[in-house]
Amino acid sequence: MPSSMLPSASSEPALESKRALRRWLVDENVAPQVARFLRDRGDDVLDLKEAGWFGKTDEEILTLAREEGRCVVTYDVDFVSIRRLRDAHPGIVFVRTRDLRPSRVVTVLEWFLDHYGNRDLRNNVAVIEDARVRFRRAAAGS
C-alpha cells in the first residue's frame, strides 16, 4: 500500500465489531514497540527478545507457535518459506514494508487488525506490503 493508502492510526476510526483477542509470538527481529502495541490492545504476547530466546531457528519458533497456539509476527522473509509451513500452524503475519520503523509498523498493524482482525489466520500467511495485503494459504499436510 502506498503510504497514502494506509491511514495513520488517528485518521480513520476503528471498524465497529467485536474483535477476537489473539495470542502472538513476536519474532526477535520485530521492535519491542510492536509487542507493546499488541499487549496494549489486550492481546497475549510472547516476545522472543523479552524471553531471552535469541538465535532460535525458524523451525523452533514455528514449533513453539504451534504448541502455544500463537500467530507469529515477523519481518523475516525466510520464515515464510512455504516448505516450512506444510503442517498446520496458527498463522503468520509477515510485515514486508519498506519502512520498518516501529511507529510505522505499529500504524500498519493497527490498520491491518482493524480491517482483518477477525479473520481466521490458521494456516495462512498474511503478507503486509506497501501497496496491499495478501493472504497465502499453506497447504497443511502436503
C-alpha positions in Angstrom: 0.0 0.0 0.0 1.4 3.4 -0.7 1.7 5.3 2.5 -1.3 7.3 1.4 -3.4 4.1 1.3 -2.5 3.0 4.8 -4.0 5.7 7.0 -2.3 6.9 10.2 -3.7 5.4 13.3 -5.6 8.5 14.2 -7.0 9.3 10.7 -9.5 6.5 10.5 -11.9 5.3 13.2 -11.7 1.6 14.1 -14.3 -0.6 12.4 -17.2 -1.4 14.7 -17.1 -5.1 15.6 -16.2 -7.3 18.4 -12.6 -8.3 17.9 -11.2 -11.6 19.0 -8.2 -11.5 21.3 -5.2 -13.1 19.7 -2.1 -14.9 21.0 1.0 -13.6 19.3 4.6 -14.7 19.1 6.8 -11.7 18.2 9.9 -12.7 16.3 13.2 -11.4 17.6 13.6 -9.1 14.6 10.5 -7.1 15.4 10.8 -3.9 17.5 9.7 -4.0 21.2 7.2 -1.2 20.5 5.2 -3.6 18.3 4.9 -6.2 21.1 3.8 -3.3 23.4 1.2 -2.2 20.9 -0.3 -5.7 20.7 -0.3 -6.0 24.5 -2.0 -2.6 24.8 -4.8 -4.0 22.6 -5.3 -6.7 25.3 -3.7 -9.5 23.3 -1.5 -12.2 24.8 2.0 -11.6 23.5 5.2 -13.6 23.8 8.2 -11.6 22.6 11.2 -13.7 21.9 13.6 -10.9 22.9 11.9 -10.5 26.3 12.1 -14.2 26.9 15.8 -14.2 26.0 15.3 -16.6 23.2 17.8 -15.3 20.7 19.1 -17.3 17.8 16.2 -19.8 17.6 15.8 -21.4 14.2 12.6 -20.7 12.3 11.6 -24.3 12.8 11.9 -23.9 16.6 9.9 -20.7 16.5 7.2 -22.3 14.4 7.1 -25.3 16.7 6.6 -23.0 19.8 3.9 -21.1 17.9 2.1 -24.3 17.2 2.4 -25.6 20.7 1.1 -22.4 22.2 -1.4 -21.5 19.5 0.3 -18.2 18.7 0.3 -16.3 15.4 3.8 -15.2 14.5 4.7 -11.6 13.7 7.9 -11.3 11.7 9.9 -9.3 9.2 11.9 -12.4 8.2 11.3 -13.4 4.6 13.0 -16.7 5.1 10.5 -17.5 7.9 7.6 -17.6 5.5 9.1 -20.1 3.1 6.2 -22.3 2.2 8.3 -25.5 2.7 8.3 -24.7 6.4 4.6 -24.2 6.5 3.4 -27.6 5.3 2.0 -28.6 8.7 -0.9 -26.8 10.4 0.1 -23.6 12.1 -1.7 -20.8 13.9 -0.9 -18.1 11.3 1.9 -15.8 10.3 1.8 -12.0 9.8 4.8 -11.0 7.7 5.4 -7.3 7.6 7.1 -6.6 4.3 7.1 -2.8 4.0 9.9 -0.6 3.0 9.6 1.5 6.2 10.2 -0.8 9.2 10.5 2.0 11.8 8.5 0.9 14.9 6.0 3.7 14.7 5.2 2.9 11.0 4.9 -0.9 11.7 2.5 -0.2 14.6 0.4 2.0 12.3 0.4 -0.6 9.6 -0.5 -3.4 12.1 -3.3 -1.3 13.6 -4.8 -0.8 10.1 -4.4 -4.5 9.3 -6.0 -5.5 12.6 -8.9 -3.0 12.2 -9.7 -4.4 8.8 -8.7 -8.1 9.1 -8.6 -8.7 12.9 -11.5 -11.1 12.9 -10.1 -13.2 10.0 -9.0 -16.7 10.8 -5.3 -16.8 10.2 -4.8 -20.5 10.8 -2.6 -22.0 8.1 -2.4 -18.6 6.4 0.4 -16.1 5.9 -0.8 -12.5 5.8 1.8 -10.5 3.8 1.5 -6.8 4.6 3.2 -4.9 1.8 3.3 -1.2 0.9 0.6 -1.5 -1.7 -1.5 -4.3 -0.5 -2.2 -7.1 1.9 -2.1 -10.7 0.6 -3.2 -13.9 2.2 -1.4 -17.1 1.2 -2.9 -20.3 2.5 -0.3 -23.0 3.3 -1.4 -26.5 2.2 -1.4 -28.2 5.6 -0.3 -31.8 5.4 1.0 -31.6 1.8 
